[in-house]
Every structure is written in structure tokens, then in C-alpha cells.
């Protein structure tokens, strides 16, 4: 990594501001779809680069007067005094991520958030970003909580500008007014989410997928055994196998089918292999679209052209399987339907519109493939390098599942306290996503500064989750901090807004229950039956599009 010299950072301070709290995080931050969104900037009345989506939502004089007349606002320091790296003429701060002359590559983004906190304190203004609004990094969990709790029914979360353009411009013919829940804001987002939220989050829906996802995971573990070499080690590209497992799980949930991604010797032109290739391309290249200079917004770059082709392929796959489910429902005698309907069936039956089911499935796939698979990569690496923690989880599973072949049930999963605590602790210390963000909908006072409407606030979970102010002994990996006293928990600070892997409030991750279920099933089946080891050079964490171990996951996998 090209580390930024201390002197360079000192020379870029805009203003020292008041005496701010400072704490050096143990690990760096990461990039997510919310980290550096490529939005056109507009200048607010205060000269601040703000989000263009708010251009037509003029703040009423009444609201402005109410906020500006408060003692809190009048006693706050002006926005211009918020500390942060100083932009240079023409290139602003964008040069820091540019090739050759820049200080960082995309993989270095994992450290930027931590460096900003270390250099400037609990609030940092990162302005002068060409084609983007100002980013306001907030490292104060109390202020983050205040931002979340004060947001209205339609919070604005900046995310995936490339997907926004694809949905609203390139394929407006297909999406129309049904943009989905990713890359959509305001009333259209609220209306779509309200139509699919109930079936997605119903516990009865989650329970329906326990057995199908368990079967997929058993198939995955059988494939893992076939991949072991003479040293009982998995191949260097094992992360690709995890992506295939994730695809197969999401396909079963979102498309009501087995995609066939876990089959051996797939032909290059087979649909499963094409799906795998398309997902892998998206995983490896979307970060470039999102984090580098957005030339694709002005002319079709080769990367953008292939992205559109990839997206069209995913839309086609979703349409194919949703139409298949619709035909199945039409031809099936309602009196013969047994048990809980699938997620797809519930949406089709309630909405009478297969396009809504198609867009829901597309969004679940797009946001689920990389986040779940990269989170699993991180969890397996932490398990393999922490044998004592792995043994604790194994002992818990052995107690709950004396017979290794016992089918999993929701009550059994509910009793896997240490396994779930381990997952939470990995998310706290090595959050797959840097955190979350919001575009401020009205002028606000944050950390003692006047912050204008339209600024994009970033809540870096990867840093706040590792700060001593909010987590006792934050540098120590200790799953017991998440447990209740009766289950072996240990006392200490644990701020509820310091680590939020799924976000908070109305825009909390829609597929979080499925994500938890998939990860819990995999770890339970794996650690009950196998021992995982890692006997190679330690891996650093870096960003592709998510924050995860950077290098071959050559785990030794031994049946117990």
C-alpha cells in the first residue's frame, strides 16, 4: 500500500476546529456502495457540494427558520471549519485516488476512513471530489444514532450510481416507475418496499427455506471434499466456490429454483457457468465504476458497456424463472398446494404482477451475492486462524447436535448462541461493508457544526465498531461480549450504534434474515463435521468491492 506521509496529511488540514476526540482504530475502513457515490454535484446556498437528487426539494422557509433559530444552530461552528484534507485547484481531492499521481488505489480505500479519523477526529469533511457531493465522515456513535433516529419515513441512502443509471436511463423501458429498493429513493422506494417487505421479512417465509438451504449447503460441503488435495487443502480459488454457494442459495430464495452452480465440469456456455461468470465480473469490476472517476456517466466506456450487458443478462435470468413460477401457479390446482408458499409465489399471488417479483429478485441477487460470500470468506478465515474460538463453536454444536446428521431446525439455530456471537464479532472488527450513509434532508447540527442539507453523511461502522469509546477492549476479538450473562456473556460497553452491519431504520437491509440464515446454516454444518485450519502466510484485508481477506483461502479441511 502506498502510505500517505504524515507530513502530507498535516499539510492538508482545512481547519483544526475545536479540540476533538481522537482514537486510532485497530483496522482500516472499507468501501461499499455507499462510500464514494458518483453523483453530480450542485452548489448549495452555502457553497457546499450537495446531492443533485435534492435539487427539486426546496427546503421551506418555515423549516429553515425553525432550525436556524435554535440555540444549538446559533452556537454551532460553520460548516467550512469542519476539519479534513484540503483540496488542490482543479483536481480537488480526487487526485488522491487517481492512477500514477494518486496516493491510493481502490484496495487502499480500506484504510482511508481510519486515517481520516486518526488525523482529524470525530467528524471529517472530504470535499473537492469531482462529480460527487461532499462526504462527511462521522465517527461519533451518539451523533450517528441521532441522525438515524431523526430521519423520516423515506430516508435517502446514496448507493450504486451505476445501478441508478442502468435502472432509470438505460432500461427505463423495463423498470419504468418500479425501480425496486436499491438505487431508488423517496416515495417510489417506499411504495415498492411496502409491497414486498411483508413476505420477505415474515418468519414463516424464513422457516420455509431452512431445509432447502441446508440441502444446498450439504451439496457444497460434498463438493469441498472433492476439491481437497493430497494435503487436505482447498484450492487457491476457493473464494470462487463460496461465491457459487452464495449464488445457489440466493437463486433458491429469489428465483424459486436450483441454478446448478455447484455442479462439476460445467460447460462454458451453460447457464450456470454464465451466471457464475456474470456474478464474478460484477464482483470484481463494479468497484471500479463506483470508486474511480465516473467517465461512464458521460460516454460509454468499455467497462460500462460490459456492465450493461451483464445487467441485461441478470434481468433475463430473473424474468425467465419468475415467468416459470407464474406458469406453475396458473396450472397448479390451488387445492393441491401444500405448506407455506415460496417468497416468489407470495409476491406473485399478492401483487398479480410478475415484474414486481422480477425486480425484487434482481435486487436481492445484486446486493446479496458479494456481501454474503465475502462475509463468509472473512468468517472462515477468522475461524481457521482462531482455533480456540472454533473449538468453542464446535463444542456448542456437538452439544446441540449429538448426531451429526440431525436436520437443523429454527429452535436449534436459536440455541446456537456462541456461533451467532462469533458472526457478530467478525462483523464488528472486520465489517464486510464500511457502514452506511445518508444524504441529509435538512440542515442539521452534527458534532457542533452547522451542516447544510444535501451533504452525504458516512457512518463508518468499520471504525466506530473498533473504538474504545464505544466498545470495551475493542482491539480484542471477544464473541462473549454479544452474549447474555446466562449464556456466558461478559460485561462491558457496547454501543448499539457502533456496529450496524445491516444498517438501521426504514432502509435496513431487506434481505438480512435470509443472509443470517444462510451464514448460520453453513457454519453450523461445517463446524459440526469439520476442522478448519490455515497454515500459510497471514492475509491482510483489502477492498475489491467489499472488505475481506486478500489472498488465496487455502484452508485445510479435516473431517472430525
N, C-alpha and C positions, 0 to 999 in steps of 0.2 A: 504494500500500500504506500502511496505517496503521501507521507505525513506532512501536515502543514506546520511549518516552523512557528514556534511560539511568537517570534518577533512579528511575523506576518499577521497573525491574529491580533496582536496588540495594536498594530497599526491600522486595523480596520474597524475599530470600535467607533460607532456613531456617537454615542454619548454614554457616559458612565452611569447615569441615572442614580437613584438612591442606593444606599448600601443594601445589596441583595443577598439572599441566602445562596450559598454555593455548596455543591456536593458533587464529587467526582463519581460518576456511575461506574459500576464494575465492568459493564459491557456496553457496546455501542448500540445505537438505534438501528432501525431497518427501514426499508422502503415498502410502501404499499401503494395501492391505487389512490390513496389519499395524500401521498407525500408531496409530490410536486405536480399538481394538476396543470394541464396545458390549457388554460383559459385565456382568452383575450383580456387584456387589462383595460380598465377605464379609470379615469381620474375622478375621485370624489371631490366634493367641495373643499376638502382639507388637503387636496393634492396627494391623496393616498391611492395607490393602485388597488382597485377593488374588483369584485366579481361582476362580469357583464350580465349575468342572469338576473341581477337585481336592478338593472337599469330602468326597467319599466315599473318598478315597485317603489315609487317615491314615498319617502317617509312623510307622514302627515305632520303638519306644524304642531298639532296637539301632542303627538308622541315625542317629538323633538324637544318641545318646551318642557314637557314633564321630566324627561331625563336630564336635560341641561340645567334645570332649576334645582336639582337636588344638591345637597351639601357634598355628597360623595363625588359627583361630577365636578363641581366647582373647586374642590380641594385636590383633585387628581392632577397629575402632571400631563402635559400634552403628548400626543402620540409620537411626535418627532423625537422625543427624548428617550424612547424605548431603546435599549442598547442592542447592538447587532453588528454584523460585518458590514463595512462601508462599501457601497457600490462604486465602481470606477465609471468614468464617462463612457457613453455609448453601450458598452457591454454589461454595465451594471454588476450584478453578482453572478450572472450566467456563466461568465468565463471560468468560474471555479469548477464547472463540470464539463468544460469543452475539451476536445481532444488536443493533445500536444501541449497547449499553453495552460491547461487547467490543472488544478491541484488534486482532483479526484476522478476516478472512474465510477461507473454505476455501482460496482461492487463495494466501493468505499462509502456509499451512502449510509451504510450501517453505522458508521462512526460519526457522521456529521451531526446528528441530533445530540449525541453525547458530548461532542466537542463544543457545540453551541452552548449547552448548559454549563459546561465546565468553565468556559471563557466569560460568559455574560450573565449567568444567573437564572432566576426562575421564570423570566419572560424575555423572549428574544424576537426581534423583528428581522426577518430575512426578506428584504426588498430588492428592487432592481433586477427582477427576474424577467427576461424578455418574453413577452407573450403570456405572462402569468401575473395573477394578483400577488400582493404581499402575503407572505406566510408569517403567522405569529405563533411561535412555539411557546407553549405554556407548560411549565414544569411544576406547577403548584396544584396538588390534588384537590385542595379545597376550592380553588378557583375553577378547576375542571368540573367539579361537582356542581358549582353554581351555574356554569354555562349549560350543563346538561339539564339541570332542573328548571331552568328558566326558559327553555326552548318551547315553542308552541307545538301544535299538532302536526305540522308539516316541516320538520327541520330540514335545512339544506345541507347535504353532505357532499362535498366535491368528490367526484370519483370517475375514473376512467374516461377522460375526454375522447379517446379514440372510439370507445363504445358509444358515447353520446353521439358523435358524428355519424357513426355507422347506422344507428337506430333512427336518428332524426333527419338525416340528409340522404345518405347512400341508399338505405332501404326503407324510406318513408312509405313507399308503396306497400310494404308488408306490415310494418308496425303501426302506421297511422297514429291514432291517439292512444294506442295501447303500448306504451313504451316499456312496461314492466316495472320492476323495483330497483334495477341497477342503472345508474346514469339518468334517472328521472327524478324530478323534484316537484314540490308544490302539490296542488290538487290532483293532477294526473297520477302522481305517485301514490297519494293517499287512497284514491279510488281503486287503483289496481291492487294495492296491497290489501285493502279491506276485502277484496273479492277472493283472494287466495290464502289469506292469513289463517283463517279458522281451520281449514283442512290440513294445512302444513304443520300447524302447531298442536293439533289435537293429540292427546296422549294415546287415544285409540289408534290413530294413524301410525304413530311411532311404534307401538306394540306390534302392529301388523307386519312390520319389516324386520323384526328381530330374527326370526327364523330364516327368511331369505338371505339376509346379510350374513348370518352365521354360516350358511352353506357356501356363499361366495368366499368367505374368509378361510374356511376349511379347504376349498379348492386352491386358494392362494398359498396356503402353507404346504400343501402337497406339491405344488409347483416349486416352492422354495427348496424342498428336499431334493427334487430332481436337478436343481441348479447347483447343488453343493459340489465342490471339487474334492480332490483327494485329501485336502486338509480340513474338510467340513466347512469351507468358507464359501460365502455367497459371491457372485461375480462383481466386478468393479462397477458395473452399471446397474446395480441392484435398485437404485433410486427409480429407474425406469419401470421395474417390476412393481414398485409401490404405486407409481402413477397408474399402472394398468389396473391394480386392485381398486384404487380410488375411482377410476372411470367405471369399472364394472359395478361398484356399489351405487354410484350416482345414477348410472343408467337404469339400474333396477328400481330405484326410487322415483326418478324424474320421468322415465320413459316407459316404466312398467315392463321391462324386458331384460334379458341377459344379452349383452352386446357381444360376448365371446372374446373379450380382450385377454383372458387368461389362457386361451388355447395355445398349444405349442405349434411351432412351424407354420405360422400364419403367412399366407401368400401376400406379396407386396400390394396387390390390387384388391385384396379382400376388404370388406367394410370394416371389420375390427381393426385391421392394421392401419387403414386410412384414418380412423378415429384416433388411434394412438398417435400417429404422426401429426395430425392436426393439433391435438392437445399438447404434444411436446413442442411444436412450433410456437404455439401461443405462450406456453410457459417460458420459453427461452427468449422470446423476442418482444413481448408486449412491454416489458420494462424499458426497452429502447425507445419505443413510441412514447411512453408516458414520461420518461425522465430526461430525454435529450431534447435538443432544440426541435420544435414542432414544425419542421418543414412540410410534413404531410398535410398540414392544415391548409397550405397554400397551393400545393401541386402534388400529384400522386407519385410519391417516391416508390421505389421497388418494394420496400418493406411494407408500406401502406397497401399497395396493390395486393400483395400476398396475404396481408391481414384480412382484407375484404374477402378474398377468395376463401380463406379459412372460415370466416364467419358465415359466409353463404353455405359452406359445406355443413356446418353445425346446424344452421337453420333447416336445411334439407333433411338432415338426420332426425331432428326433433319432429318435423312435420310428418315424416314417414311413420314414426312409431306412435305418435298421437292419433293420426288417422287410423292406424291399425287398432288402437284401443277403442276408438269411436265405432268402428265397424263391428268390433267384438261385442260392444254393448248393444248395438242395434239388432244383432242377430241372436243374442242370448235371451232366453226366456227369463224374465225378471224373477219368476218363482223359483228358478234353479240357482240363483245367486246365493252363495253361502258365505257367511263370515263377513268381516269388515271389508268394504270396498277399498281399492287401492287409492293412493293420492290422486293419480291421474283420473281414475273413474269418478272420484268425488268432485273434482273440479269440472269435469265434462258434464256430469249429471246436474250439478247445481247451476252452472253458468250457461249451459246449452251452446257453448262456443268453443270449438277446439283450438282456435287461435289463442285464447287466453291460456289454455293448458300448454300450448306450444311455447309461448313466450315465458311462462313460469318455468317450464323445463329448461329452456335455454339459459335463463338467469341462474338457476340452481347449478347447472353444469359449469357455466363460465366462472362463477365465484367459488365453486366447490372443488374443482379438480386440483388446482395448485395449492390452495390453502390447506386442505385436508392432507394431501400427500406430502407436502413439505413439513407440515406439523408432525406427521408420523415419522418422517426421516429424522427430525430433531429428537423426538421421544425415544426412538430406538437407539440412537447414538448415546443419549444420556443414560438409558438403561444399561447398554453394553459397557459403558465406562464408569458406571456406579454399581458394582456388583452387590454391595450391601443393600442398596435400595431395591435392586432387582430381587434379591432374596426375600426381602420383606413382602413384596407384592406376591411372589411365588408362594410363600407360606400362607398368606391370606387366601389365595386361590385354592391351594391344596386343602385348606380347612373347609371352604365353601363347596368345593367340588372334589370330594374324596375319590370319585370315579372320574377320570379324566375325560370320559366320553359323555358325561352328563350334559344334556342340552341346556343352553343358557335360558334364563327367564328374567323378566323385569325385576321380580323380587330378589333374585340372586345378584343382579347387577347393582341393585340399590344397596346391597351389603358390602360391596367392594370399595370400602371407604379409602383404603390406602392407595389402591390403583387410581381412583379419581383424584385423590390429593396429589399424587405424583404428576398427573396430567396438568393440574392447575399450577404446580410449582414450575414445570417446564415452561408453561405459557408465561409465568411471571418473569422468570430470569432470561428466557430465550424466546420472547414473543415472536411468532411467525410473521405477524404484521406489526408495523411500528406503533400502531394505535388507531386513532380515529381523528376526525376533523369535522368542523362545521364552518359554514360561511355565516358570519354574524348578520342577523336580520334587523338589528337596530343598534344604535350607538350604545356602548357599554363601558363600564369601568372594570378593568381587569388588572390585578396586581398594582393598583394605584395609578393606572394610566388611562387616559381618555382614548378609547379605541373606536374608530368610526365603523358604521355599518358597511358591510361588503368585504371586510378583511377576512381572510381564511385562517381560522384558528386550528392549530395542530396540537393534539393531545398525545404526546409520545409515551405510550404505555411502556415501551421497552426501557425507558429511562426512569420514569416515575415508579415503576414496579421494582426498581433496584436502588431506591433512595432510602437512606436510613431514617429520614424524617417520617416516612410512611410505613416502613416495614422493619421490624426488629431484626437485627443481624442479617441485613438484606443480602450481603455477599455470600451467605451460606445457603447451600441447597438443602432445604428442610421441608419436606412434604407435610410433616406433622403440624405445621403452622395452620394448615387448612382444616384440620380435624377438630371435631368437638371433643371436650375433655373426656367423655365416656368412651371415646374411641382412640384415646392416646394422644390427644392434641396438646400442644404446648402454648402457654400464654405469651402474649406479645402484641405489638402494634401491627395492624394490617388494614390500612386504609381501603375502604371498599371501592374507591375510585382511582386507586393507584395502578391496578391491573385489571383491565377490561378487554379481554381478547375478542369478545363478540360485540363490543360497543355497549350502548345504553339507550334506553328510552324507545321512542316510536320507531327509530331506524336501527334498532338492534338487529343483528344478523337473523334473517328469516329462517335459514336452514340450520341453526345452531343445535337443535335437538337431534337432527339426523347426523350432524358432524360428531357430536358427543357419542351417539350410539355406535357409529362405525368405529371410532377410535377405541372405545371401551371393549367392543367385541374382539377386535384384532389383538389388543394387548392381553385380554383375558385368555383367548385361545392360544396365543403364542407363549406366554409366560407360564401357563399351567403345564405345558408339554415340552418346552424347550428352554435351554440356557443360551443366552446371547452374550458373545464376547467380541471385543475389538482389540486386536493385537498389533496395531500399526501406529504410525506417527499420528499424534493428536491432530484433529482437524480444527481449523478456525471457522467461525461463522461468517458468512458473506451474503450479499443480496444478488439473486438473479432477478426474481420479481418478489420473492418472499425471503425472509431471514432464516437461513438453515445452514447445516454443516456444509462446508465447501470442499468436496473431495470424494473419492470412492468409499462407499459404505461396505467395506469388505468384512462383514460380520461373520464370526464363527457361530454356527447354529447347531447345537447338540441336543438330541432328544434326551429328556430326563426319564 
